[in-house]
Amino acid sequence: MAKDNIIKISQDFWNIRGVHQLGGLVNIGTQSSLARLGSGAFVLLDAYTLQGDVRDEIMARTHDGADIEAVLHLHPFHTLHAAALARELPHARNHGTSRHRLKVPEVDWEDTRVDEPALHARYADDLVFSIPRGVDLVSKNDAVHFSSVLAVHLASRTLHVDDTLSFVDLPIVGGLAFHPTLRWALQHRPDAVRDFRAWGEELVALCQGVDHVCTAHGAALPPDASAGGAIADRVRGALESVERVLASHQKKTA
């Protein structure tokens, strides 16, 4: 039976591997990450209902949660655990997207969303955020979960990313890859592909300073630079793998 667990990435970053059953049968996983800031406070990247040994460890590290100052909800379609975590940490600020506010109105959401520059500036000493361009952050199609806010924790050199990138631990067909809904996520305008490619190049450059990747779905363990090559090279490979999709979309919208 699948079970929650927590992985220590560094002395300042822990990745929670949660259970998310698809159709009640297959565990595709979900995640949250606890990141220590330079101030000594913590933030949680994404929400997960804390329970059992995982809850005990998180609470032990954060003075029963008192040191967790905020929860940053980075994926607009990851809303299932927002209310439960808000009840667990009533003092913590909750920053989400426009969809979080709409779907989970019982949470006291901060006015500053996770996709806004003001939030990014607040945490600039500890976190670098990246938002895909050429796609909508909140798709009108509820089946398209491509876009999210990606976060790099500088102290641990860790990229926390939800559906935008996933990792499949399989030979030949596995590896780091963009979510398959990209073809439906791209905006229907001539410059959408150009903007996406430019963002992809920026992400590759950002990942020059990344040694670890934590993805929401797929691998039980987050991949790192010790297996499969440098993270920036793997992101480059993922970008090259969607070039056919990008070229086709560019032709349709020219």
Backbone torsions as a table, in degrees:
resi	resn	phi	psi	omega
1	MET	NA	135.1	180.0
2	ALA	-64.0	145.2	-175.9
3	LYS	-141.8	142.3	175.1
4	ASP	-61.3	146.6	171.8
5	ASN	-151.3	167.0	-178.8
6	ILE	-127.4	135.8	-176.7
7	ILE	-116.3	125.1	176.1
8	LYS	-80.3	115.2	177.1
9	ILE	-86.9	-41.1	177.0
10	SER	-155.8	-176.7	178.5
11	GLN	-71.3	-5.8	-178.7
12	ASP	-123.2	5.4	-173.4
13	PHE	-150.9	128.2	179.1
14	TRP	-130.8	133.3	-178.7
15	ASN	-105.9	121.9	177.5
16	ILE	-89.9	120.8	176.6
17	ARG	-98.0	106.5	-176.6
18	GLY	-97.5	166.3	179.3
19	VAL	-96.0	130.4	173.0
20	HIS	-139.2	107.1	-175.5
21	GLN	-83.8	125.9	175.9
22	LEU	-88.7	115.8	-177.7
23	GLY	65.5	18.1	-179.3
24	GLY	74.3	6.9	-174.0
25	LEU	-120.9	-47.5	-172.9
26	VAL	-110.1	126.6	177.8
27	ASN	-82.6	108.0	177.3
28	ILE	-93.5	-6.6	174.1
29	GLY	79.7	161.1	170.8
30	THR	-153.6	174.8	-174.4
31	GLN	-148.3	162.1	166.5
32	SER	-147.7	153.6	178.2
33	SER	-131.6	138.8	175.2
34	LEU	-99.1	119.8	-177.3
35	ALA	-120.8	128.5	176.1
36	ARG	-85.6	134.7	177.7
37	LEU	-92.3	165.6	178.4
38	GLY	-61.2	-26.2	179.4
39	SER	-72.5	-15.4	-175.0
40	GLY	100.1	-16.3	175.5
41	ALA	-77.1	173.3	-179.0
42	PHE	-126.7	157.4	165.4
43	VAL	-128.9	152.1	170.0
44	LEU	-101.9	129.3	174.1
45	LEU	-94.4	110.7	-175.4
46	ASP	75.8	156.3	-176.1
47	ALA	-100.5	143.1	170.6
48	TYR	-150.1	142.4	179.3
49	THR	-71.5	112.4	-176.2
50	LEU	-75.9	131.9	-179.1
51	GLN	-155.9	160.3	173.8
52	GLY	57.9	-143.6	-176.7
53	ASP	-62.5	-34.7	179.7
54	VAL	-63.8	-46.2	177.9
55	ARG	-60.2	-43.6	-178.9
56	ASP	-59.1	-43.3	-178.5
57	GLU	-68.7	-43.3	179.4
58	ILE	-61.4	-44.0	-178.8
59	MET	-67.2	-36.8	178.9
60	ALA	-65.0	-34.3	-177.9
61	ARG	-80.5	-17.2	-171.0
62	THR	-124.6	26.2	-179.4
63	HIS	52.2	58.0	179.5
64	ASP	58.7	33.8	176.4
65	GLY	88.5	-9.2	-175.7
66	ALA	-63.2	-27.6	-177.9
67	ASP	-85.1	-3.9	177.0
68	ILE	-85.5	107.6	-173.9
69	GLU	-86.4	-22.4	-176.9
70	ALA	-158.7	154.4	169.6
71	VAL	-115.3	123.4	-179.8
72	LEU	-103.7	107.4	-176.6
73	HIS	-87.7	102.2	-165.5
74	LEU	-91.9	-16.9	-179.5
75	HIS	-117.0	123.0	-175.4
76	PRO	-62.2	-22.5	-178.8
77	PHE	-99.5	4.0	174.9
78	HIS	-100.4	89.4	-173.8
79	THR	-122.3	-7.6	-170.5
80	LEU	-61.3	-32.9	-172.3
81	HIS	-104.7	2.2	-173.4
82	ALA	-62.5	-46.1	-176.3
83	ALA	-67.8	-42.6	-179.3
84	ALA	-63.2	-41.1	-179.2
85	LEU	-70.6	-35.2	176.9
86	ALA	-63.0	-36.7	176.3
87	ARG	-69.2	-36.0	179.7
88	GLU	-68.7	-36.0	-176.5
89	LEU	-124.3	69.0	-173.0
90	PRO	-65.1	-19.2	-179.3
91	HIS	-85.7	-18.0	-173.4
92	ALA	-78.4	141.5	175.4
93	ARG	-73.0	143.3	177.1
94	ASN	-115.6	113.8	177.2
95	HIS	-109.8	120.8	180.0
96	GLY	-131.1	-160.7	176.3
97	THR	-103.2	178.2	177.8
98	SER	-60.6	-32.1	-178.8
99	ARG	-72.3	-35.1	176.2
100	HIS	-58.9	-45.9	-179.4
101	ARG	-61.4	-38.7	-178.4
102	LEU	-71.6	-43.1	-172.6
103	LYS	-86.0	-25.7	-178.2
104	VAL	-128.5	66.8	-174.4
105	PRO	-66.9	-17.3	-179.0
106	GLU	-71.6	-15.7	176.2
107	VAL	-82.0	141.0	177.9
108	ASP	-83.7	85.9	-174.9
109	TRP	-75.8	141.0	173.9
110	GLU	-69.9	151.6	178.4
111	ASP	-65.9	-32.7	-179.0
112	THR	-81.5	118.8	-178.3
113	ARG	-84.3	163.6	-178.9
114	VAL	-70.7	-16.1	179.8
115	ASP	-95.8	10.2	-176.7
116	GLU	-102.2	143.2	-179.8
117	PRO	-56.1	-32.0	-178.9
118	ALA	-62.6	-39.2	177.8
119	LEU	-68.5	-41.5	-179.8
120	HIS	-64.3	-38.6	178.9
121	ALA	-66.9	-36.2	-179.1
122	ARG	-60.2	-36.6	-175.8
123	TYR	-107.9	17.8	-172.6
124	ALA	-60.9	-27.4	179.8
125	ASP	-71.6	-19.2	-173.2
126	ASP	-121.6	-29.4	-173.1
127	LEU	-133.7	141.2	171.1
128	VAL	-116.0	129.0	-177.0
129	PHE	-107.2	149.6	178.8
130	SER	-140.6	130.9	-179.2
131	ILE	-120.7	124.4	-180.0
132	PRO	-56.1	139.2	174.9
133	ARG	-107.7	157.7	-177.1
134	GLY	86.7	-2.0	176.6
135	VAL	-134.5	157.1	175.3
136	ASP	-79.8	136.3	175.6
137	LEU	-63.8	-42.4	176.7
138	VAL	-113.7	103.6	-178.8
139	SER	-71.4	145.4	174.5
140	LYS	-72.4	-17.6	178.1
141	ASN	-95.7	113.7	-175.7
142	ASP	-65.2	-12.8	179.2
143	ALA	-88.8	-7.8	-177.6
144	VAL	-101.5	104.6	-175.4
145	HIS	-110.3	29.0	-172.4
146	PHE	-65.3	-51.4	-166.3
147	SER	-85.7	148.0	177.0
148	SER	-161.0	175.0	172.8
149	VAL	-94.4	118.6	178.4
150	LEU	-88.2	145.5	-178.5
151	ALA	-132.9	130.3	173.6
152	VAL	-107.7	121.6	176.3
153	HIS	-88.2	113.3	-169.2
154	LEU	-65.5	-43.4	-175.1
155	ALA	-61.8	-38.5	-177.9
156	SER	-97.9	-4.0	-179.0
157	ARG	55.6	47.5	-175.2
158	THR	-119.5	131.4	172.5
159	LEU	-96.2	121.6	173.7
160	HIS	-103.5	119.7	-176.2
161	VAL	-142.0	137.8	178.3
162	ASP	-92.0	-132.9	-168.0
163	ASP	-62.6	-23.0	-177.2
164	THR	-50.9	-44.0	172.7
165	LEU	-124.1	142.8	175.5
166	SER	-133.3	162.3	179.7
167	PHE	-126.3	125.2	177.2
168	VAL	-113.1	121.1	-176.1
169	ASP	-87.9	69.9	178.5
170	LEU	-135.8	144.2	176.8
171	PRO	-67.8	150.2	175.4
172	ILE	67.6	-62.7	-175.0
173	VAL	-89.8	-9.1	-176.0
174	GLY	-89.1	-170.7	178.4
175	GLY	119.0	-169.0	179.8
176	LEU	-85.9	129.1	-174.8
177	ALA	-148.9	152.6	173.8
178	PHE	-74.4	150.3	-178.5
179	HIS	-58.3	138.2	-175.2
180	PRO	-65.7	-10.9	178.5
181	THR	-83.0	7.6	-179.9
182	LEU	-53.7	-41.1	-175.5
183	ARG	-60.2	-28.9	179.0
184	TRP	-95.5	-14.7	-178.4
185	ALA	-83.4	-28.2	-177.0
186	LEU	-59.9	135.1	-179.8
187	GLN	-68.8	148.9	-177.2
188	HIS	-90.5	72.1	176.7
189	ARG	-148.5	153.1	-173.3
190	PRO	-57.9	-33.6	-174.2
191	ASP	-94.3	5.4	-175.6
192	ALA	-62.5	-44.6	-179.0
193	VAL	-66.7	-40.9	177.2
194	ARG	-58.7	-43.8	-179.3
195	ASP	-66.2	-39.1	179.6
196	PHE	-66.4	-44.1	179.4
197	ARG	-61.0	-42.1	-180.0
198	ALA	-62.7	-42.2	176.8
199	TRP	-63.6	-40.0	179.2
200	GLY	-59.8	-40.5	177.7
201	GLU	-65.9	-37.6	177.1
202	GLU	-65.1	-37.8	178.7
203	LEU	-66.4	-41.0	176.4
204	VAL	-58.3	-45.4	180.0
205	ALA	-63.6	-42.6	178.8
206	LEU	-60.9	-37.4	-176.3
207	CYS	-77.0	-2.0	169.7
208	GLN	-62.0	-24.6	178.9
209	GLY	-102.9	21.7	-177.0
210	VAL	-117.5	133.6	177.1
211	ASP	-112.7	-16.8	-176.1
212	HIS	-135.2	146.1	175.1
213	VAL	-128.3	130.8	173.6
214	CYS	-114.6	116.7	179.6
215	THR	-110.7	151.8	-174.8
216	ALA	-69.9	-41.1	-172.6
217	HIS	-121.4	156.8	175.5
218	GLY	103.8	-108.3	-171.1
219	ALA	-65.6	144.1	174.5
220	ALA	-73.0	-28.5	179.1
221	LEU	-119.1	137.6	178.1
222	PRO	-68.3	133.2	179.2
223	PRO	-68.4	151.6	175.5
224	ASP	-137.8	-179.5	-172.7
225	ALA	-68.8	-11.5	-178.0
226	SER	-80.9	-10.0	-178.3
227	ALA	-137.6	111.9	175.9
228	GLY	97.1	5.1	176.7
229	GLY	100.4	169.8	-178.3
230	ALA	-61.3	147.9	-177.1
231	ILE	-61.5	-42.5	179.9
232	ALA	-59.5	-39.6	178.6
233	ASP	-66.5	-36.4	180.0
234	ARG	-70.8	-36.8	174.9
235	VAL	-66.7	-39.6	174.9
236	ARG	-58.3	-43.2	178.6
237	GLY	-63.4	-39.6	178.1
238	ALA	-64.3	-39.3	179.2
239	LEU	-66.0	-42.5	178.7
240	GLU	-65.5	-30.8	-177.8
241	SER	-69.9	-21.6	179.2
242	VAL	-100.4	10.0	-177.2
243	GLU	-61.5	-36.8	179.1
244	ARG	-63.2	-41.3	177.2
245	VAL	-62.7	-43.5	-179.1
246	LEU	-64.8	-44.8	-179.1
247	ALA	-63.3	-40.3	178.8
248	SER	-64.1	-43.7	179.9
249	HIS	-66.2	-39.3	179.9
250	GLN	-62.1	-40.3	179.6
251	LYS	-65.4	-39.4	-178.6
252	LYS	-69.4	-30.3	-174.5
253	THR	-102.5	2.9	-177.9
254	ALA	-65.9	NA	NA
